């Protein structure tokens, strides 16, 4: 049975793979070379950091890895925008990847916020004095 974490992991890996495949189709020039190198690194890093978060040793570790994944996804989206400016024929494919990355970014941000809220609630619960 697939969990939500597994589904997100698959989607993030899919973004990295689709990004790589699209980059292979882009024309070779100095602008694309620079942006492609960056987008390959950040899209795969988002996937790798989410994977690491799911195997985190603690909730704090989970949140820290998710924050890295969040930053890397945001950077990926930035490079989709830049590549679209220089590669008109590929604009729709880049837009589709941007939309998927944005959905995943929203999920990751919500996960961070929920986990932090739960951590605060747990801390408050353990700090309350027992009333008799």
N, C-alpha and C positions, 0 to 999 in steps of 0.2 A: 504494500500500500504506500503510495506516494504522499509525502507530507508537504505542507506549504513551503518549508525550508528547501526541500528537494526541488519543488517546482521553481522557486526563485533561483536556485542554483543552476538549474537547467536553462532558464531564461537568460541569466547573466552569461553563461557559457555560450549560448546561442548568439547573443549580441557580439561577443568577442569573435566568434567564428564568422558570422555574417559580415562583420566589419573587416576582418582579414580578407575574406573573399571579394568584397567590394573593392578594397584597396588594390588587389591584384589586377583589377580591371581599369583602374584609373591611369591616365596618361603619365608618362615619366617626364617630370620637369622638377625644377628646384623647389618650387612651392609645395607641390604634392609630396615630394620626397621628405621634406621636413615635417609636414603635417601627418603624413602616413606613419612615420616613425613614432610620433607622439601618440597618435590615436591607437595604434597597435598596442603600445605599452599601457596606456591608461585603461583601455577597454578590457584587456586581459587581467590587469591588476585589480579592477573592480570585482571581476569574477573570482580571482584567487583570494582576495581579502574577505569576500563574503563566505567563501568555502572555509577559510580559516576561522572566521567568526563562529560558524556553526560547530566548530570543534574546540571552541574557546574553553579555557580552564575555569573561568569565572564569568559572572555577569558583567563585571567591569571590563574584562578582556573582550567579551562579546561586543560591548558597546564601542570600545576603542577600534576594533577591526571594522565594525559597521561604519564608523565615522570615516575611516580610510576609504572604504568602498564608496561611500557617499561622495567624497571629494573626487575620487577617480572617475565616477560616473558623470559628475558635473563637468569635469575636464573633457571627458569623451564627448559630451554634448556640445561643448564649445568647439571642438575640432570638427564635429559634423557640420556645424554652422559655417566654419571657415572653408572647409572643403566644398560645401555647396556653393559658396561664392565664386569659386574658381573652376567648378566642374558642372556646368549647367545640365549636360545630358544625364547626370547622375543625381540630380537634385531630389527626385522623388524617392529613390532608394535611401538616400541620406536622411530625408525627412522621416521615412518609415522607421529607420533605426533610431532616430532622435526621439520619436514618439514612444517606442518601446523602452529606451533608456530612461525617459522621463517618468514613465509608469513605474519602472523598477526603482528609480530614485525616490519617488513618493512612498513606496512600500518600505524602503530602507529607513527613510526619515521617520515614518510612523513607528517602525520597530524600535528605533533608538528612543523615541519619546515614550513609548509604552514601557520599555525596559527600565528607563530612568525613573518613570513614575512608580513602577512596581518596586524598584530598589529603595526609593524614598519611603514608600508605604511599609516595606519590610523593616527598614531601619527604625521608623517611628513605632512600629508594633513591638519591637524588641526593647525599645527604650522606655516604654510605659511601665510605671510601677504597678505591681499587682495589688489590687484592692481586695481586702478581706471583707 
